[in-house]
Amino acid sequence: MQERMPAVDAWIWIDGELLPASEARVPVLDRGFLYGDSIFEVTRTAQRRPLFFAEHLARLEQSARLLAMTLPDRDALVMACRAVVDQFAESECYLRLIVTRGSGPLDLDPAVADAPRLVVLGKSLRLPEPALYERGVALATVTPADCGVRMLPAAKSSNYLPSVMALHLARKRQAYEALLCDAEGAITEGASSNFFIVRAGVLMTPPLSLGLLSGITRAVVLRMAQQHGIPTREARFTAEDAERADEAFLTSSVRGLVPVTRLNDQPLGPGQPGPITQQLLSAYAACLADGGSWSVS
Ligand SMILES: Cc1ncc(COP(=O)(O)O)c(C=O)c1O
């Protein structure tokens, strides 16, 4: 009798080939592996199409410019993403697009890299439990003294050590996500998310000028708030300001909006998702229902 193979849960496009994730390999001399010399994007599909795909490709191009890196052409990027997404006929998928500067001799000089390596990873989408959206999560702030600062924060590079350490510290404090502060105590962003608070009916998020990733979901939320008549401000604020907020939430492409109901071991606001957070969560759900798009212009 023929043995039934388990379904492949994750697929990887690498060096022009589509492989089950368990079979994909990166050469040790790849600079992404050696130096974190690579950039990436993460999104998910909605109605089997990548969510905010054009915006993610535009940010990948911006990251490449900031790191003086050459990208494969757009058609090749789109074609690889399509090949991966096509493997998920039955479910939505998580999609990660990585471009490394390539391989070469052991030498920091980027000029020795051969050619960019394109890797696209797709896996079945697993979202946080619904209870997490209903109850909200706890955050803990961390300082540059605890975990260092993100380098070139406007570029989505694979150098995530400060975020890795920040999350390690936050988890030791039973928090779901770490909130990064700069040397002056201003909150910048989460370890892998952007951060919003609501105070006296105004939606506030740190400005990009403080040095943080220009989150795709952050921009969508600011746009949705304006469409719903919610006043918005991009302004500097500290952990103490956030602790006194009425509401808070974090954003990222895969998780969408996640209500925050505790900060630094204290309830934030009434300790449950607030009305503006709920309103934006519904608006975002409508966005998801509209689906993603393969259009890249
Ligand atoms: C450091 C950092 N900030 C913010 C975000 C949220 O960005 P986006 O909404 O584009 O996923 C991420 C996402 O991974 C991130 O790693």
The ligand as a Gaussian input file, in Angstrom:
#p B3LYP/6-31G(d) Opt

LIG

0 1
 C       10.562000      46.792000      13.814000
 C        9.214000      46.726000      13.179000
 N        8.399000      47.805000      13.258000
 C        7.161000      47.788000      12.719000
 C        6.669000      46.663000      12.057000
 C        5.283000      46.673000      11.466000
 O        5.375000      46.904000      10.086000
 P        4.285000      46.385000       9.053000
 O        2.983000      46.986000       9.448000
 O        4.769000      46.906000       7.742000
 O        4.268000      44.896000       9.121000
 C        7.488000      45.539000      11.936000
 C        6.999000      44.356000      11.227000
 O        7.577000      43.310000      11.228000
 C        8.782000      45.567000      12.499000
 O        9.603000      44.508000      12.418000

